[in-house]
């Protein structure tokens, strides 16, 4: 299931349009649009190398080809020696 906030690496496995892979954060899946079996529309933010949103896009993809991305942002350290010290 594609959920808001999920981050994915999109490659040719998701759609032929991704000759150059991109990383995205899901806004929502567009279930109101009819598609071919095995495909879906998603609204996403395209992310740069730091994990910042640089563009908002609607993409037609195969969910089976989505690769879950490692989170690009990490919470600040907490506890001894961390934030709040």
KETIBA-492298 format. One record per atom (N, C-alpha, C): atom name; y, x, z; residue in three letters. Coordinates in nm, 3 decimals, m for minus. Layout:
<mido><atome>CA</atome><north>Y</north><east>X</east><up>Z</up><residu>ALA</residu></mido>
...
//
This chain:
<mido><atome>N</atome><north>m0.119</north><east>0.084</east><up>0.000</up><residu>UNK</residu></mido>
<mido><atome>CA</atome><north>0.000</north><east>0.000</east><up>0.000</up><residu>UNK</residu></mido>
<mido><atome>C</atome><north>0.125</north><east>0.088</east><up>0.000</up><residu>UNK</residu></mido>
<mido><atome>N</atome><north>0.220</north><east>0.052</east><up>m0.082</up><residu>UNK</residu></mido>
<mido><atome>CA</atome><north>0.347</north><east>0.125</east><up>m0.090</up><residu>UNK</residu></mido>
<mido><atome>C</atome><north>0.444</north><east>0.059</east><up>0.007</up><residu>UNK</residu></mido>
<mido><atome>N</atome><north>0.494</north><east>0.137</east><up>0.102</up><residu>UNK</residu></mido>
<mido><atome>CA</atome><north>0.581</north><east>0.082</east><up>0.205</up><residu>UNK</residu></mido>
<mido><atome>C</atome><north>0.717</north><east>0.150</east><up>0.203</up><residu>UNK</residu></mido>
<mido><atome>N</atome><north>0.823</north><east>0.077</east><up>0.242</up><residu>UNK</residu></mido>
<mido><atome>CA</atome><north>0.956</north><east>0.138</east><up>0.251</up><residu>UNK</residu></mido>
<mido><atome>C</atome><north>0.953</north><east>0.259</east><up>0.343</up><residu>UNK</residu></mido>
<mido><atome>N</atome><north>1.022</north><east>0.364</east><up>0.299</up><residu>UNK</residu></mido>
<mido><atome>CA</atome><north>1.027</north><east>0.488</east><up>0.378</up><residu>UNK</residu></mido>
<mido><atome>C</atome><north>0.922</north><east>0.590</east><up>0.340</up><residu>UNK</residu></mido>
<mido><atome>N</atome><north>0.814</north><east>0.547</east><up>0.272</up><residu>UNK</residu></mido>
<mido><atome>CA</atome><north>0.712</north><east>0.642</east><up>0.228</up><residu>UNK</residu></mido>
<mido><atome>C</atome><north>0.774</north><east>0.739</east><up>0.128</up><residu>UNK</residu></mido>
<mido><atome>N</atome><north>0.730</north><east>0.865</east><up>0.134</up><residu>UNK</residu></mido>
<mido><atome>CA</atome><north>0.776</north><east>0.965</east><up>0.040</up><residu>UNK</residu></mido>
<mido><atome>C</atome><north>0.659</north><east>1.010</east><up>m0.046</up><residu>UNK</residu></mido>
<mido><atome>N</atome><north>0.685</north><east>1.022</east><up>m0.178</up><residu>UNK</residu></mido>
<mido><atome>CA</atome><north>0.581</north><east>1.059</east><up>m0.272</up><residu>UNK</residu></mido>
<mido><atome>C</atome><north>0.630</north><east>1.166</east><up>m0.368</up><residu>UNK</residu></mido>
<mido><atome>N</atome><north>0.536</north><east>1.248</east><up>m0.413</up><residu>UNK</residu></mido>
<mido><atome>CA</atome><north>0.559</north><east>1.340</east><up>m0.523</up><residu>UNK</residu></mido>
<mido><atome>C</atome><north>0.506</north><east>1.268</east><up>m0.647</up><residu>UNK</residu></mido>
<mido><atome>N</atome><north>0.592</north><east>1.251</east><up>m0.747</up><residu>UNK</residu></mido>
<mido><atome>CA</atome><north>0.552</north><east>1.182</east><up>m0.869</up><residu>UNK</residu></mido>
<mido><atome>C</atome><north>0.527</north><east>1.284</east><up>m0.978</up><residu>UNK</residu></mido>
<mido><atome>N</atome><north>0.407</north><east>1.282</east><up>m1.034</up><residu>UNK</residu></mido>
<mido><atome>CA</atome><north>0.365</north><east>1.371</east><up>m1.141</up><residu>UNK</residu></mido>
<mido><atome>C</atome><north>0.313</north><east>1.286</east><up>m1.256</up><residu>UNK</residu></mido>
<mido><atome>N</atome><north>0.259</north><east>1.349</east><up>m1.358</up><residu>UNK</residu></mido>
<mido><atome>CA</atome><north>0.202</north><east>1.275</east><up>m1.470</up><residu>UNK</residu></mido>
<mido><atome>C</atome><north>0.090</north><east>1.181</east><up>m1.425</up><residu>UNK</residu></mido>
<mido><atome>N</atome><north>0.030</north><east>1.206</east><up>m1.310</up><residu>UNK</residu></mido>
<mido><atome>CA</atome><north>m0.074</north><east>1.117</east><up>m1.259</up><residu>UNK</residu></mido>
<mido><atome>C</atome><north>m0.017</north><east>0.979</east><up>m1.228</up><residu>UNK</residu></mido>
<mido><atome>N</atome><north>0.112</north><east>0.973</east><up>m1.194</up><residu>UNK</residu></mido>
<mido><atome>CA</atome><north>0.178</north><east>0.846</east><up>m1.164</up><residu>UNK</residu></mido>
<mido><atome>C</atome><north>0.232</north><east>0.779</east><up>m1.289</up><residu>UNK</residu></mido>
<mido><atome>N</atome><north>0.273</north><east>0.861</east><up>m1.388</up><residu>UNK</residu></mido>
<mido><atome>CA</atome><north>0.327</north><east>0.808</east><up>m1.513</up><residu>UNK</residu></mido>
<mido><atome>C</atome><north>0.354</north><east>0.924</east><up>m1.609</up><residu>UNK</residu></mido>
<mido><atome>N</atome><north>0.331</north><east>0.904</east><up>m1.739</up><residu>UNK</residu></mido>
<mido><atome>CA</atome><north>0.358</north><east>1.011</east><up>m1.835</up><residu>UNK</residu></mido>
<mido><atome>C</atome><north>0.504</north><east>1.059</east><up>m1.835</up><residu>UNK</residu></mido>
<mido><atome>N</atome><north>0.596</north><east>0.977</east><up>m1.784</up><residu>UNK</residu></mido>
<mido><atome>CA</atome><north>0.737</north><east>1.015</east><up>m1.785</up><residu>UNK</residu></mido>
<mido><atome>C</atome><north>0.768</north><east>1.132</east><up>m1.692</up><residu>UNK</residu></mido>
<mido><atome>N</atome><north>0.677</north><east>1.167</east><up>m1.603</up><residu>UNK</residu></mido>
<mido><atome>CA</atome><north>0.704</north><east>1.273</east><up>m1.506</up><residu>UNK</residu></mido>
<mido><atome>C</atome><north>0.642</north><east>1.405</east><up>m1.549</up><residu>UNK</residu></mido>
<mido><atome>N</atome><north>0.689</north><east>1.458</east><up>m1.663</up><residu>UNK</residu></mido>
<mido><atome>CA</atome><north>0.648</north><east>1.590</east><up>m1.707</up><residu>UNK</residu></mido>
<mido><atome>C</atome><north>0.692</north><east>1.694</east><up>m1.606</up><residu>UNK</residu></mido>
<mido><atome>N</atome><north>0.808</north><east>1.670</east><up>m1.547</up><residu>UNK</residu></mido>
<mido><atome>CA</atome><north>0.859</north><east>1.750</east><up>m1.436</up><residu>UNK</residu></mido>
<mido><atome>C</atome><north>0.850</north><east>1.661</east><up>m1.313</up><residu>UNK</residu></mido>
<mido><atome>N</atome><north>0.779</north><east>1.706</east><up>m1.211</up><residu>UNK</residu></mido>
<mido><atome>CA</atome><north>0.759</north><east>1.621</east><up>m1.093</up><residu>UNK</residu></mido>
<mido><atome>C</atome><north>0.890</north><east>1.601</east><up>m1.016</up><residu>UNK</residu></mido>
<mido><atome>N</atome><north>0.897</north><east>1.487</east><up>m0.947</up><residu>UNK</residu></mido>
<mido><atome>CA</atome><north>1.011</north><east>1.456</east><up>m0.861</up><residu>UNK</residu></mido>
<mido><atome>C</atome><north>0.957</north><east>1.402</east><up>m0.729</up><residu>UNK</residu></mido>
<mido><atome>N</atome><north>1.038</north><east>1.415</east><up>m0.625</up><residu>UNK</residu></mido>
<mido><atome>CA</atome><north>1.004</north><east>1.359</east><up>m0.495</up><residu>UNK</residu></mido>
<mido><atome>C</atome><north>1.094</north><east>1.239</east><up>m0.470</up><residu>UNK</residu></mido>
<mido><atome>N</atome><north>1.035</north><east>1.130</east><up>m0.419</up><residu>UNK</residu></mido>
<mido><atome>CA</atome><north>1.110</north><east>1.007</east><up>m0.397</up><residu>UNK</residu></mido>
<mido><atome>C</atome><north>1.080</north><east>0.947</east><up>m0.260</up><residu>UNK</residu></mido>
<mido><atome>N</atome><north>1.175</north><east>0.867</east><up>m0.210</up><residu>UNK</residu></mido>
<mido><atome>CA</atome><north>1.155</north><east>0.787</east><up>m0.089</up><residu>UNK</residu></mido>
<mido><atome>C</atome><north>1.163</north><east>0.642</east><up>m0.132</up><residu>UNK</residu></mido>
<mido><atome>N</atome><north>1.063</north><east>0.564</east><up>m0.096</up><residu>UNK</residu></mido>
<mido><atome>CA</atome><north>1.054</north><east>0.424</east><up>m0.139</up><residu>UNK</residu></mido>
<mido><atome>C</atome><north>1.155</north><east>0.337</east><up>m0.066</up><residu>UNK</residu></mido>
<mido><atome>N</atome><north>1.225</north><east>0.254</east><up>m0.143</up><residu>UNK</residu></mido>
<mido><atome>CA</atome><north>1.310</north><east>0.150</east><up>m0.087</up><residu>UNK</residu></mido>
<mido><atome>C</atome><north>1.227</north><east>0.022</east><up>m0.076</up><residu>UNK</residu></mido>
<mido><atome>N</atome><north>1.162</north><east>m0.014</east><up>m0.190</up><residu>UNK</residu></mido>
<mido><atome>CA</atome><north>1.073</north><east>m0.130</east><up>m0.189</up><residu>UNK</residu></mido>
<mido><atome>C</atome><north>0.991</north><east>m0.133</east><up>m0.316</up><residu>UNK</residu></mido>
<mido><atome>N</atome><north>0.879</north><east>m0.204</east><up>m0.309</up><residu>UNK</residu></mido>
<mido><atome>CA</atome><north>0.798</north><east>m0.230</east><up>m0.427</up><residu>UNK</residu></mido>
<mido><atome>C</atome><north>0.845</north><east>m0.362</east><up>m0.486</up><residu>UNK</residu></mido>
<mido><atome>N</atome><north>0.863</north><east>m0.367</east><up>m0.617</up><residu>UNK</residu></mido>
<mido><atome>CA</atome><north>0.911</north><east>m0.488</east><up>m0.686</up><residu>UNK</residu></mido>
<mido><atome>C</atome><north>0.792</north><east>m0.575</east><up>m0.724</up><residu>UNK</residu></mido>
<mido><atome>N</atome><north>0.748</north><east>m0.660</east><up>m0.632</up><residu>UNK</residu></mido>
<mido><atome>CA</atome><north>0.634</north><east>m0.747</east><up>m0.657</up><residu>UNK</residu></mido>
<mido><atome>C</atome><north>0.672</north><east>m0.870</east><up>m0.739</up><residu>UNK</residu></mido>
<mido><atome>N</atome><north>0.801</north><east>m0.889</east><up>m0.765</up><residu>UNK</residu></mido>
<mido><atome>CA</atome><north>0.847</north><east>m1.004</east><up>m0.841</up><residu>UNK</residu></mido>
<mido><atome>C</atome><north>0.838</north><east>m0.981</east><up>m0.993</up><residu>UNK</residu></mido>
<mido><atome>N</atome><north>0.801</north><east>m0.862</east><up>m1.034</up><residu>UNK</residu></mido>
<mido><atome>CA</atome><north>0.790</north><east>m0.831</east><up>m1.176</up><residu>UNK</residu></mido>
<mido><atome>C</atome><north>0.644</north><east>m0.827</east><up>m1.218</up><residu>UNK</residu></mido>
<mido><atome>N</atome><north>0.615</north><east>m0.885</east><up>m1.335</up><residu>UNK</residu></mido>
<mido><atome>CA</atome><north>0.479</north><east>m0.883</east><up>m1.389</up><residu>UNK</residu></mido>
<mido><atome>C</atome><north>0.455</north><east>m0.747</east><up>m1.454</up><residu>UNK</residu></mido>
<mido><atome>N</atome><north>0.336</north><east>m0.694</east><up>m1.433</up><residu>UNK</residu></mido>
<mido><atome>CA</atome><north>0.301</north><east>m0.564</east><up>m1.489</up><residu>UNK</residu></mido>
<mido><atome>C</atome><north>0.157</north><east>m0.566</east><up>m1.538</up><residu>UNK</residu></mido>
<mido><atome>N</atome><north>0.120</north><east>m0.460</east><up>m1.606</up><residu>UNK</residu></mido>
<mido><atome>CA</atome><north>m0.020</north><east>m0.443</east><up>m1.643</up><residu>UNK</residu></mido>
<mido><atome>C</atome><north>m0.099</north><east>m0.410</east><up>m1.518</up><residu>UNK</residu></mido>
<mido><atome>N</atome><north>m0.228</north><east>m0.442</east><up>m1.521</up><residu>UNK</residu></mido>
<mido><atome>CA</atome><north>m0.316</north><east>m0.414</east><up>m1.407</up><residu>UNK</residu></mido>
<mido><atome>C</atome><north>m0.312</north><east>m0.264</east><up>m1.375</up><residu>UNK</residu></mido>
<mido><atome>N</atome><north>m0.294</north><east>m0.229</east><up>m1.249</up><residu>UNK</residu></mido>
<mido><atome>CA</atome><north>m0.292</north><east>m0.090</east><up>m1.206</up><residu>UNK</residu></mido>
<mido><atome>C</atome><north>m0.155</north><east>m0.025</east><up>m1.208</up><residu>UNK</residu></mido>
<mido><atome>N</atome><north>m0.052</north><east>m0.101</east><up>m1.244</up><residu>UNK</residu></mido>
<mido><atome>CA</atome><north>0.085</north><east>m0.049</east><up>m1.248</up><residu>UNK</residu></mido>
<mido><atome>C</atome><north>0.175</north><east>m0.133</east><up>m1.159</up><residu>UNK</residu></mido>
<mido><atome>N</atome><north>0.289</north><east>m0.077</east><up>m1.118</up><residu>UNK</residu></mido>
<mido><atome>CA</atome><north>0.386</north><east>m0.151</east><up>m1.037</up><residu>UNK</residu></mido>
<mido><atome>C</atome><north>0.526</north><east>m0.091</east><up>m1.057</up><residu>UNK</residu></mido>
<mido><atome>N</atome><north>0.626</north><east>m0.171</east><up>m1.024</up><residu>UNK</residu></mido>
<mido><atome>CA</atome><north>0.765</north><east>m0.124</east><up>m1.022</up><residu>UNK</residu></mido>
<mido><atome>C</atome><north>0.802</north><east>m0.090</east><up>m0.879</up><residu>UNK</residu></mido>
<mido><atome>N</atome><north>0.872</north><east>0.022</east><up>m0.859</up><residu>UNK</residu></mido>
<mido><atome>CA</atome><north>0.923</north><east>0.057</east><up>m0.726</up><residu>UNK</residu></mido>
<mido><atome>C</atome><north>1.070</north><east>0.097</east><up>m0.738</up><residu>UNK</residu></mido>
<mido><atome>N</atome><north>1.145</north><east>0.063</east><up>m0.634</up><residu>UNK</residu></mido>
<mido><atome>CA</atome><north>1.283</north><east>0.111</east><up>m0.620</up><residu>UNK</residu></mido>
<mido><atome>C</atome><north>1.277</north><east>0.227</east><up>m0.523</up><residu>UNK</residu></mido>
<mido><atome>N</atome><north>1.341</north><east>0.337</east><up>m0.561</up><residu>UNK</residu></mido>
<mido><atome>CA</atome><north>1.333</north><east>0.459</east><up>m0.481</up><residu>UNK</residu></mido>
<mido><atome>C</atome><north>1.466</north><east>0.533</east><up>m0.478</up><residu>UNK</residu></mido>
<mido><atome>N</atome><north>1.476</north><east>0.624</east><up>m0.383</up><residu>UNK</residu></mido>
<mido><atome>CA</atome><north>1.579</north><east>0.726</east><up>m0.385</up><residu>UNK</residu></mido>
<mido><atome>C</atome><north>1.510</north><east>0.854</east><up>m0.431</up><residu>UNK</residu></mido>
<mido><atome>N</atome><north>1.565</north><east>0.919</east><up>m0.533</up><residu>UNK</residu></mido>
<mido><atome>CA</atome><north>1.514</north><east>1.050</east><up>m0.573</up><residu>UNK</residu></mido>
<mido><atome>C</atome><north>1.572</north><east>1.152</east><up>m0.477</up><residu>UNK</residu></mido>
<mido><atome>N</atome><north>1.488</north><east>1.244</east><up>m0.429</up><residu>UNK</residu></mido>
<mido><atome>CA</atome><north>1.528</north><east>1.341</east><up>m0.327</up><residu>UNK</residu></mido>
<mido><atome>C</atome><north>1.542</north><east>1.481</east><up>m0.385</up><residu>UNK</residu></mido>
<mido><atome>N</atome><north>1.637</north><east>1.557</east><up>m0.329</up><residu>UNK</residu></mido>
<mido><atome>CA</atome><north>1.649</north><east>1.697</east><up>m0.368</up><residu>UNK</residu></mido>
<mido><atome>C</atome><north>1.557</north><east>1.781</east><up>m0.278</up><residu>UNK</residu></mido>
<mido><atome>N</atome><north>1.563</north><east>1.913</east><up>m0.292</up><residu>UNK</residu></mido>
<mido><atome>CA</atome><north>1.474</north><east>2.003</east><up>m0.218</up><residu>UNK</residu></mido>
<mido><atome>C</atome><north>1.493</north><east>1.994</east><up>m0.067</up><residu>UNK</residu></mido>
<mido><atome>N</atome><north>1.612</north><east>1.952</east><up>m0.022</up><residu>UNK</residu></mido>
<mido><atome>CA</atome><north>1.638</north><east>1.938</east><up>0.122</up><residu>UNK</residu></mido>
<mido><atome>C</atome><north>1.599</north><east>1.801</east><up>0.175</up><residu>UNK</residu></mido>
<mido><atome>N</atome><north>1.562</north><east>1.710</east><up>0.086</up><residu>UNK</residu></mido>
<mido><atome>CA</atome><north>1.525</north><east>1.576</east><up>0.129</up><residu>UNK</residu></mido>
<mido><atome>C</atome><north>1.640</north><east>1.478</east><up>0.129</up><residu>UNK</residu></mido>
<mido><atome>N</atome><north>1.754</north><east>1.518</east><up>0.070</up><residu>UNK</residu></mido>
<mido><atome>CA</atome><north>1.869</north><east>1.430</east><up>0.059</up><residu>UNK</residu></mido>
<mido><atome>C</atome><north>1.858</north><east>1.345</east><up>m0.067</up><residu>UNK</residu></mido>
<mido><atome>N</atome><north>1.897</north><east>1.219</east><up>m0.056</up><residu>UNK</residu></mido>
<mido><atome>CA</atome><north>1.895</north><east>1.129</east><up>m0.171</up><residu>UNK</residu></mido>
<mido><atome>C</atome><north>2.003</north><east>1.170</east><up>m0.270</up><residu>UNK</residu></mido>
<mido><atome>N</atome><north>1.964</north><east>1.186</east><up>m0.397</up><residu>UNK</residu></mido>
<mido><atome>CA</atome><north>2.061</north><east>1.226</east><up>m0.500</up><residu>UNK</residu></mido>
<mido><atome>C</atome><north>2.075</north><east>1.120</east><up>m0.609</up><residu>UNK</residu></mido>
<mido><atome>N</atome><north>1.984</north><east>1.022</east><up>m0.613</up><residu>UNK</residu></mido>
<mido><atome>CA</atome><north>1.990</north><east>0.918</east><up>m0.714</up><residu>UNK</residu></mido>
<mido><atome>C</atome><north>1.905</north><east>0.800</east><up>m0.671</up><residu>UNK</residu></mido>
<mido><atome>N</atome><north>1.945</north><east>0.680</east><up>m0.711</up><residu>UNK</residu></mido>
<mido><atome>CA</atome><north>1.866</north><east>0.561</east><up>m0.686</up><residu>UNK</residu></mido>
<mido><atome>C</atome><north>1.805</north><east>0.520</east><up>m0.819</up><residu>UNK</residu></mido>
<mido><atome>N</atome><north>1.674</north><east>0.493</east><up>m0.820</up><residu>UNK</residu></mido>
<mido><atome>CA</atome><north>1.604</north><east>0.464</east><up>m0.945</up><residu>UNK</residu></mido>
<mido><atome>C</atome><north>1.505</north><east>0.351</east><up>m0.929</up><residu>UNK</residu></mido>
<mido><atome>N</atome><north>1.474</north><east>0.284</east><up>m1.041</up><residu>UNK</residu></mido>
<mido><atome>CA</atome><north>1.363</north><east>0.189</east><up>m1.050</up><residu>UNK</residu></mido>
<mido><atome>C</atome><north>1.262</north><east>0.251</east><up>m1.143</up><residu>UNK</residu></mido>
<mido><atome>N</atome><north>1.137</north><east>0.264</east><up>m1.096</up><residu>UNK</residu></mido>
<mido><atome>CA</atome><north>1.036</north><east>0.336</east><up>m1.172</up><residu>UNK</residu></mido>
<mido><atome>C</atome><north>0.911</north><east>0.251</east><up>m1.190</up><residu>UNK</residu></mido>
<mido><atome>N</atome><north>0.846</north><east>0.267</east><up>m1.304</up><residu>UNK</residu></mido>
<mido><atome>CA</atome><north>0.721</north><east>0.201</east><up>m1.337</up><residu>UNK</residu></mido>
<mido><atome>C</atome><north>0.611</north><east>0.303</east><up>m1.319</up><residu>UNK</residu></mido>
<mido><atome>N</atome><north>0.522</north><east>0.283</east><up>m1.222</up><residu>UNK</residu></mido>
<mido><atome>CA</atome><north>0.424</north><east>0.385</east><up>m1.186</up><residu>UNK</residu></mido>
<mido><atome>C</atome><north>0.285</north><east>0.324</east><up>m1.162</up><residu>UNK</residu></mido>
<mido><atome>N</atome><north>0.186</north><east>0.413</east><up>m1.162</up><residu>UNK</residu></mido>
<mido><atome>CA</atome><north>0.050</north><east>0.378</east><up>m1.122</up><residu>UNK</residu></mido>
<mido><atome>C</atome><north>0.033</north><east>0.418</east><up>m0.976</up><residu>UNK</residu></mido>
<mido><atome>N</atome><north>0.019</north><east>0.323</east><up>m0.884</up><residu>UNK</residu></mido>
<mido><atome>CA</atome><north>0.004</north><east>0.359</east><up>m0.743</up><residu>UNK</residu></mido>
<mido><atome>C</atome><north>m0.112</north><east>0.456</east><up>m0.717</up><residu>UNK</residu></mido>
<mido><atome>N</atome><north>m0.218</north><east>0.447</east><up>m0.796</up><residu>UNK</residu></mido>
<mido><atome>CA</atome><north>m0.332</north><east>0.537</east><up>m0.777</up><residu>UNK</residu></mido>
<mido><atome>C</atome><north>m0.294</north><east>0.683</east><up>m0.802</up><residu>UNK</residu></mido>
<mido><atome>N</atome><north>m0.185</north><east>0.708</east><up>m0.875</up><residu>UNK</residu></mido>
<mido><atome>CA</atome><north>m0.143</north><east>0.844</east><up>m0.905</up><residu>UNK</residu></mido>
<mido><atome>C</atome><north>m0.035</north><east>0.898</east><up>m0.814</up><residu>UNK</residu></mido>
<mido><atome>N</atome><north>0.008</north><east>0.819</east><up>m0.715</up><residu>UNK</residu></mido>
<mido><atome>CA</atome><north>0.112</north><east>0.865</east><up>m0.623</up><residu>UNK</residu></mido>
<mido><atome>C</atome><north>0.054</north><east>0.967</east><up>m0.526</up><residu>UNK</residu></mido>
<mido><atome>N</atome><north>0.125</north><east>1.076</east><up>m0.505</up><residu>UNK</residu></mido>
<mido><atome>CA</atome><north>0.083</north><east>1.181</east><up>m0.411</up><residu>UNK</residu></mido>
<mido><atome>C</atome><north>0.176</north><east>1.178</east><up>m0.292</up><residu>UNK</residu></mido>
<mido><atome>N</atome><north>0.120</north><east>1.152</east><up>m0.174</up><residu>UNK</residu></mido>
<mido><atome>CA</atome><north>0.205</north><east>1.146</east><up>m0.055</up><residu>UNK</residu></mido>
<mido><atome>C</atome><north>0.268</north><east>1.282</east><up>m0.030</up><residu>UNK</residu></mido>
<mido><atome>N</atome><north>0.400</north><east>1.282</east><up>m0.014</up><residu>UNK</residu></mido>
<mido><atome>CA</atome><north>0.474</north><east>1.406</east><up>0.008</up><residu>UNK</residu></mido>
<mido><atome>C</atome><north>0.481</north><east>1.436</east><up>0.157</up><residu>UNK</residu></mido>
<mido><atome>N</atome><north>0.490</north><east>1.563</east><up>0.188</up><residu>UNK</residu></mido>
<mido><atome>CA</atome><north>0.514</north><east>1.603</east><up>0.326</up><residu>UNK</residu></mido>
<mido><atome>C</atome><north>0.657</north><east>1.565</east><up>0.360</up><residu>UNK</residu></mido>
<mido><atome>N</atome><north>0.682</north><east>1.515</east><up>0.480</up><residu>UNK</residu></mido>
<mido><atome>CA</atome><north>0.821</north><east>1.482</east><up>0.516</up><residu>UNK</residu></mido>
<mido><atome>C</atome><north>0.911</north><east>1.603</east><up>0.496</up><residu>UNK</residu></mido>
<mido><atome>N</atome><north>1.029</north><east>1.578</east><up>0.438</up><residu>UNK</residu></mido>
<mido><atome>CA</atome><north>1.121</north><east>1.687</east><up>0.409</up><residu>UNK</residu></mido>
<mido><atome>C</atome><north>1.214</north><east>1.716</east><up>0.525</up><residu>UNK</residu></mido>
<mido><atome>N</atome><north>1.225</north><east>1.625</east><up>0.616</up><residu>UNK</residu></mido>
<mido><atome>CA</atome><north>1.312</north><east>1.645</east><up>0.732</up><residu>UNK</residu></mido>
<mido><atome>C</atome><north>1.225</north><east>1.651</east><up>0.857</up><residu>UNK</residu></mido>
<mido><atome>N</atome><north>1.263</north><east>1.734</east><up>0.951</up><residu>UNK</residu></mido>
<mido><atome>CA</atome><north>1.191</north><east>1.743</east><up>1.076</up><residu>UNK</residu></mido>
<mido><atome>C</atome><north>1.286</north><east>1.711</east><up>1.189</up><residu>UNK</residu></mido>
<mido><atome>N</atome><north>1.234</north><east>1.645</east><up>1.290</up><residu>UNK</residu></mido>
<mido><atome>CA</atome><north>1.314</north><east>1.612</east><up>1.407</up><residu>UNK</residu></mido>
<mido><atome>C</atome><north>1.351</north><east>1.740</east><up>1.480</up><residu>UNK</residu></mido>
<mido><atome>N</atome><north>1.470</north><east>1.745</east><up>1.542</up><residu>UNK</residu></mido>
<mido><atome>CA</atome><north>1.506</north><east>1.866</east><up>1.618</up><residu>UNK</residu></mido>
<mido><atome>C</atome><north>1.409</north><east>1.885</east><up>1.733</up><residu>UNK</residu></mido>
<mido><atome>N</atome><north>1.385</north><east>2.010</east><up>1.771</up><residu>UNK</residu></mido>
<mido><atome>CA</atome><north>1.291</north><east>2.035</east><up>1.882</up><residu>UNK</residu></mido>
<mido><atome>C</atome><north>1.343</north><east>1.972</east><up>2.011</up><residu>UNK</residu></mido>
<mido><atome>N</atome><north>1.250</north><east>1.933</east><up>2.094</up><residu>UNK</residu></mido>
<mido><atome>CA</atome><north>1.288</north><east>1.876</east><up>2.224</up><residu>UNK</residu></mido>
<mido><atome>C</atome><north>1.213</north><east>1.950</east><up>2.334</up><residu>UNK</residu></mido>
<mido><atome>N</atome><north>1.250</north><east>1.925</east><up>2.454</up><residu>UNK</residu></mido>
<mido><atome>CA</atome><north>1.186</north><east>1.991</east><up>2.566</up><residu>UNK</residu></mido>
<mido><atome>C</atome><north>1.249</north><east>2.125</east><up>2.595</up><residu>UNK</residu></mido>
<mido><atome>N</atome><north>1.180</north><east>2.209</east><up>2.674</up><residu>UNK</residu></mido>
<mido><atome>CA</atome><north>1.236</north><east>2.340</east><up>2.710</up><residu>UNK</residu></mido>
<mido><atome>C</atome><north>1.270</north><east>2.426</east><up>2.589</up><residu>UNK</residu></mido>
<mido><atome>N</atome><north>1.392</north><east>2.472</east><up>2.584</up><residu>UNK</residu></mido>
<mido><atome>CA</atome><north>1.435</north><east>2.558</east><up>2.475</up><residu>UNK</residu></mido>
<mido><atome>C</atome><north>1.478</north><east>2.483</east><up>2.350</up><residu>UNK</residu></mido>
<mido><atome>N</atome><north>1.463</north><east>2.351</east><up>2.349</up><residu>UNK</residu></mido>
<mido><atome>CA</atome><north>1.497</north><east>2.272</east><up>2.231</up><residu>UNK</residu></mido>
<mido><atome>C</atome><north>1.632</north><east>2.207</east><up>2.246</up><residu>UNK</residu></mido>
<mido><atome>N</atome><north>1.655</north><east>2.104</east><up>2.167</up><residu>UNK</residu></mido>
<mido><atome>CA</atome><north>1.782</north><east>2.030</east><up>2.172</up><residu>UNK</residu></mido>
<mido><atome>C</atome><north>1.800</north><east>1.966</east><up>2.309</up><residu>UNK</residu></mido>
<mido><atome>N</atome><north>1.920</north><east>1.946</east><up>2.348</up><residu>UNK</residu></mido>
<mido><atome>CA</atome><north>1.947</north><east>1.882</east><up>2.475</up><residu>UNK</residu></mido>
<mido><atome>C</atome><north>1.945</north><east>1.981</east><up>2.592</up><residu>UNK</residu></mido>
<mido><atome>N</atome><north>1.936</north><east>2.105</east><up>2.559</up><residu>UNK</residu></mido>
<mido><atome>CA</atome><north>1.930</north><east>2.207</east><up>2.662</up><residu>UNK</residu></mido>
<mido><atome>C</atome><north>2.065</north><east>2.238</east><up>2.716</up><residu>UNK</residu></mido>
//
